[in-house]
């Protein structure tokens, strides 16, 4: 009953925020970037809540906490220092300045204007559409199963409720609504994570006692020969920490900040948020070695996704369990809304307005963006509902493929004037191809290694090709780097 009441209040609040956001949204710039007027705390929470979805609390925390024990906290440290703080300090100021210099709103627009490649925008938009839309569907899928298990609601009904609420506040309010809901959802996530760990540590006998029990349990449950390699751990740290530097839904947060003075404050706030969320989530996952003697199984196969939900259901009181369910819902809805917004922009802004009808009016552009956001949410529902095999593969490939395609071109675009269009195309093709090939060669279990290789290889390919091709137009480069 407590969970139903909290959920109802939460969802009504999200709808109210969508209606409020609609009143502040009158242009495409407002809808996609909030008019570039977002302050430090809102920006920090928008970045952090997009970073951490239900995947970290349910899947990653349980599987990696069991497989690595306390070493899983290296991932949390990397996420906080590099994925959060480092991203703001290295990328924030230059992104804000350069996107204004070039008058761009999206990653595909940035690549086109920075490298003067008309079809680079189309190529980039297709990458975003193909890989991020299935990723958003995977978030819906996880939410549906979670609410089916904990509220007794059928999977289909749970999907429709979540999609309906997300659609209302996103389609009505755009980025204004997203950032405000992200702030509220972020506060729920912080409170829920701290309360979760406090209760679980208390159940385990206190902090020092828990550390010893996790260490002993890990040695007993995962024999030395069965433990994941340190290469896999290092790849996970790199993929989840630096991969965010090339994901369009993360980079968008830098475009939207009010001014450059926001960046340092937002960097510190995001560091704190990421540290709390990451360390509590992964530490909670490692505590499975205290409360379990073996991995839960479904049909004889290890069910890593069931470790954390089962552990919380058995150990937490009803009121706190209701808060944790809101925590997971908040994490997923914030990630989902950013994914849908960026996916719809790839068609509305980059393909339609950028190529098919450049003269489209401002009102029609805004209307199309709203329509496509609603359409993409509906498509995400059907993908999550029917779970086609090739879509499941795209979900697994999405992080490495998108980060492999965009991370190096984006960083070189911000820092190296000599980067050429041909070098960028070669790097993007290398990243995507390497991710797909290594995914099948190494197997899904080693996909972080494939993703890491796909992200790193373009950093070598782009300068090699750029140095043997004609240099970019000096006037365009000077315009991009103006004031930097």
N, C-alpha and C positions, 0 to 999 in steps of 0.2 A: 504493500500500500504506500509506504514512504517513497519507494522508487517511482511509482506511477504519479504521485503528486509532484515530486521534483521534476520529473520528465515533462509533465504537462506545463508547469510554470516556465521551464526552460524553453520549450518549443513556442509557447505564446510570446515570450520575450523576443525570440528570434524573429518572429513575424512582425512584431512591433518595430524592431530595428530596421527591417526591410522597408516598411512604410515610411519611417523617418528618413532613411537614406534616399528614398525616391524623391523627396522634396529638395534634396541637396544635389541631385544629379540632373543636369540639364544639357550635358554635352558628352561626346565620346571620351574626351579627356577626363571628365569627372567620373564616368562609369568605369574606365579602365585603370586610372591612376589617382582617383580622388582629387583631381585638380592640382596634383603635385603639392599638396598642402598638409601632409601627414607629419605629426610631431614625433619626438623621440620615443616616448613610452609606447604609443600606439604602433609605431613602426617596428619596435623591438618585439612586441607581442605578435604582430602580424607575421614577422619572420619566424619566430620561434614556434608558433602554433602550426604554421605551414610545414616546418621542418619535421616535427614529431607527430606522426599519425598513430592510429590504433595499432599499426604494425609493430612499433617498438614496445608497446605495453603487453601485447598478446603474443605475437609470433617471435619477434627477435629476442625479447627479454627471456622467454622460456627456453627457446632452443639454444641460444648462445650462452645464457647463464648456466644451463646444464652442461654444455659442451666445453666451456672455458673456465667455469668456476669464477673466482674473483678476478682472473685476468680479463674478464669481459669489461671491467671498469676502464681498461685502456681505451675502449671504444667511446665510452662516455667522456673521457678526458679529451680525446681527439675532436669529438663533436663540439665540445664547449670552446676549446682553444682555437681550433682551425675552422670548423664549420660555422661557428657563430662569431666570435671575436675577430678572428683573422679575416673572414669574409668582409665584414664591415670596414675594417681598417685598410685592407688592400684594395677592395673594389668600390667601396661606397662613394668616396669623393669623386674619383675619376668617372664613375658611371653617371653620377648626377650631373656633372659638368659636361661630359661628352654627349650624353643623350639630349641635353638642352642645346648644345652647339649644333647638333645634327637634326634637331627637331624630330625625334623619333620616340615611339612609345613601346615598341616590342623588340624582342631579340632578333627576329627576322628583319625588321626595319633597320635596326642598328647595323647588322651585318651588311645589308644592301648599301646603306649610305656610307658606312665606314670604308668599304672595299669597292664601291661602285660596281656592284654586280646585280643587275636587274633580276636575273633568275636565281640568284643566291637567296633572295627572299622567298621565292616559291619553294625551293628545295628545303629551306629551313622550316617553313610553315608546314610542309608535308611531314617532316620528321616529328614535329610537335604533335600534329594531328594523329599520326599513326601510332606513336608510342605513349603519349600522355593520356589519351582517351581510355585505352584499356587499363592504364594505371588507376585512373579515377574509378573505373568499374570495380577494380579489386578492393578499393576502400569501401564501396557500397556493399560488396559481397561480405566482407568481414563484419560490417555493422549488422547486416541482416541476420547472419548466423548468431552473433552475440545477443541480439535482442530476442531471437527465437528461443535461445537457451535460457535466458534470464527472466523474460516477461511472459513466456508462454504464448507469444504472438507468432503466427506462421511466418515463414521466411518471406513469402510474397508480400504479405501485409506490412511487415517490418521494412522491406525495401521501399514500398510505396510511400510509407509515412516519412522515412528519412529523405527520400528524393523530393517529396512534396515540400517539406519544410525548407530544405536547402535551396530548392528552386525558387521559392517565394522570396526569401530575403536576398538571394543573389540577383535574380532577374529584376526585382524592384529597385534595390539600393545600390547594386554594383560594388565598387571598391570601398566607398564610404561605409556601406553596411558590413562588408567583409571585415574591415579593420576594427570596427566597433565590436562586432561579435567575436572577433579574434581576441580582443582585450578581455572581454567577459569570459570567454572560453579559456583563455590563458590563466586567469585568476583561479578558475575552477580546477585546472590542471595542477597548478602549484599547490593549492590547498589539498587536493586529493592525493597527490604524490607524497607530500610530507606526512599526512595522516596515515596513509597506507604503510609507509616504512616504519613509522613510530609503533603502530599496532603489531606489525609482523615481527619487528625486533623484540618487542615486549613478549610476544608469544614464544620467541626463540630463546628467551632468558637474558636479554640484555646485549648491548653492542659487542663487547669483548667476547662474550660467550658465543654469539652468533658467528663472529669471524672464525673462531676455532672450529665450530661445528661445520661451517661451509668447507673449510680446508680439509677436515677429516672426511666429510661426506664425499667430496670430489675425488679424493684419493681412492676411496672405496668403490664409488659408483662408475668412475671412468678410468680404467686401467691405463697405464702410461702408453701402451702400444695402440690404444683406441682413441687417444686424444687428438683433436684437430691440430694441424701444423701451425707453427708460428707465422709461416708465410700466409696462411689463410687469415689469421688474426690481423696481421699487418695490412692485408688487402682490405679487410673489413673496416679497419680504422681509416685507411686512405679513401676508400670508396664512399663511406658515409660522411666523412668530414670534408674532403675536398670536392666530392661530387656535386655538392650544393653550389659550388662556385660557377657551375655551368648549366644549372637547371633554370629554365626561363621563369618558372613560378617563384623562384627564390630571388633572382636578379631583379624582377619587377619591383621588389620592395625598395631597392635603391633608387629607382626612377622616381618614386612617388614621394620622397621625403621633402619636407617643407623648404629646407635650405641646408647648406653644408655644415652649419653649426649643430645640426641634429645628429650628425653621424657619430661623433665620439660618445655622446650620451647613449645613443641607441646601441652602440657596440658593447658598452658595459652592461646595459640592461639585458641585452640578448645573451651575453656571457653568463650572467646570473641565472637567467631563465633556463638556458640550455644545460647548465651544470646541475641545477636542481632536478630537472626532468630526466636527463640522461642517467645521472648517478642513481637516483631513486628507482627508475625503471629497471636498469640492469642489475642493481644490487638486489632488488626484489626477485628477479629471475634467478639469480645465483642461490637464493635462500631455498629454492626447490630441493637442494641437497640436504636440507634439514628436515623437510616435511615429507619427502618421498624417498623410498628405497629403490624404486625403478620408475622408468618413464611410463605414463599412462599410455594404453594402447587401444586402438580401434581396429577391429578385424585383424589383429595380430601385428599391425604396423605401428611404430612409434608415433604418438600423437603429440608432437611438441607444442602445437597450438592450444592444447588442452591443459598444459602444465599450470600456467598462471591463472586462467579462469577457475579451474578446479581448486587450486590452492586458496584463492581469495574467497570462493564460495564457502569453503569449509572453515576458514579461519576468521573471517571478518563478520562483525555484527551487521544487522540488516541496514541500519542507517548509513554506515560507512560504505557498505556495498553499493547502496544507491548512489552515493557520491562518486564512487569509482566508476560506475556505469556512465554517469554524466561526464566524468573525466575522459573516458574512452570515446564517448560520443562527441565531445568537444574537440578532441584531437583529430578525429576523423572528418568532422564537418568542416573544420577550418582548412585542412589539407585539401579536401574535396572541392571546396568553393574556389580556391586558388587554381587548382588544376583545370576546372571547367572554364574559369575566366580566361586563362591563358590559351586553352584549346580553342575556345570560340573566337578569340582574337586572331588566331592563325588564319581563320577563314574570313571573318568580318573585316579586319584591318589589313592583314597582309596579302590575302588573295583577292577579295572582292574590291575593297577600296584601293588597294595598291596596284591592281592589274586590270580587273574586269571593268570597273566603273570608277575611275579616279575622281570624277566630278560629282559623285554622290553627295547629297546635301547632309548637313550636320544632323538634322532630325532623323533622316532615313538611316544614317550610320548608327545612331544610337538605337533606333528601333531594331535594326538588323542584329546588333550586338545582343540585345535582350532576347530576340527570337532565337538566335543561335545558342545562347547560354541555356535556354529552356530545352532546345532540341538536343543539345549534347548531354544534358542531364537525363533526358528520356532514353537516348542511345546507351548511356552508361547503365541504365536500368536493364535494358534488354541484354546487354553483354553480361552483366552480373547474374541475370536470371537464367540464361541458357548455357553459359560457361563453355563456349566452343573451344575446341582443343587449340587451334592456332591463336586464339585470343589469350589463352592461358600462357602460351609461350611468349607472346608479346609483353604480357605483364612482367614476366621474369626478366626479359631483356631491357625493359624500359629505362631503368636508372642508368645502366652502363651505356646504352645506345645514345641517349640524349646527352648525358654528360660527356661521352666520348666525342660526340659531334660538335658540341658548343664550347666546352671549357677552354681549350687551347685557342680557337679563333677569337673568343671573347677577351681573354687575357692579353694575347698579343695585340688585339685591337686597342686595348687601353694603354699598353706600355711600349709597343715597338712600332715606330713609324714606317719601317721598311717592309712590313708584312704586305704581301700581295694577294689579290683575289685568287689567282691560280693556286698559290700556296695554301690558302684557306680551304678551297674546295678539295685539294688533295688531302689535307688533314681531316676534314669532315668525313670523307669517304673512307679513309684509313680507320678512323675511330669506330664507325658503325660496322664496317666489314670485320674488323678484328674482334669486336664484341660478339658478333653472331657466330663467327667461325670458332672462337675459343669456347663459347658457350656449349656448342655441340661436341667439341673435341674433349674438353675437360669434364663436361657433365654439369647439370644444374647445381650440384652440391658445391662446386668450385666456381660458381658464377661471380663471386666477388673478385677472384683472381682475373677472370676474363674482363670484368668491368675496369679494374685497375689498369690492366695493360691497354685497354681501349682508350682510357683517359690520358695515359702517359705518352703513347706512341705519337699522337699528333704534335706534341711539343718538339719532337725531332723532325718530323716530316715537314711542317710548315716553314721553319727557317731554311731548311735545305732547298726546298722548291722556290721559296721567295728570293733567295740569293742568286738563283740562276734564271729568274724571270724579270721582265721589265719592272722597274720601280713604280709605285703608285703615284698618282697625280699629286704634286706638291701642294697645290692650292687646296685640294680636298683634305689632305692630311693636316695642313695648317689650321683649317677650319675646325676639324675634329679636336685638335689639341689646344685650341685657343683658351688661354687662361690657366692651362695646366702646367 
